């Protein structure tokens, strides 16, 4: 196989944000950006 047929996983613009809460009512006061706009591809026989 060659070209795009070798790609097993293709991720574009991955984002993961976690809320920052405070107080008894768990009010959201901000966020932590763990991942923001990451893109990658994993091809056959590659590891991450």
C-alpha positions in Angstrom: 0.0 0.0 0.0 1.1 3.6 -0.5 -0.1 7.1 0.0 -3.2 7.8 2.2 -4.0 4.0 2.3 -1.2 3.6 4.9 -2.8 6.1 7.3 -4.7 4.3 10.2 -5.5 7.4 12.3 -5.7 11.0 11.1 -6.4 13.7 13.8 -6.9 17.3 12.9 -7.2 20.3 15.3 -7.6 18.2 18.4 -8.6 20.3 21.5 -9.1 19.2 25.1 -9.9 21.8 27.7 -10.6 21.2 31.4 -12.8 23.6 33.4 -11.5 25.4 36.6 -14.2 25.5 39.2 -14.4 27.1 42.6 -16.8 27.4 45.4 -19.7 25.3 46.7 -21.7 25.7 43.5 -18.7 24.6 41.4 -18.8 27.8 39.3 -16.5 27.7 36.3 -14.0 30.5 36.6 -11.6 29.5 33.8 -10.1 26.6 31.8 -6.9 24.8 31.3 -6.0 24.1 27.7 -4.3 20.7 27.9 -4.2 20.3 24.1 -5.2 23.1 21.6 -5.1 22.6 17.9 -2.9 19.5 17.6 -2.9 17.5 14.4 -1.2 14.2 13.6 -1.4 11.1 11.5 -0.4 7.5 12.4 0.5 5.2 9.6 0.9 1.5 9.4 3.7 0.1 11.5 4.2 3.5 13.4 3.7 3.9 17.1 2.7 7.0 19.2 
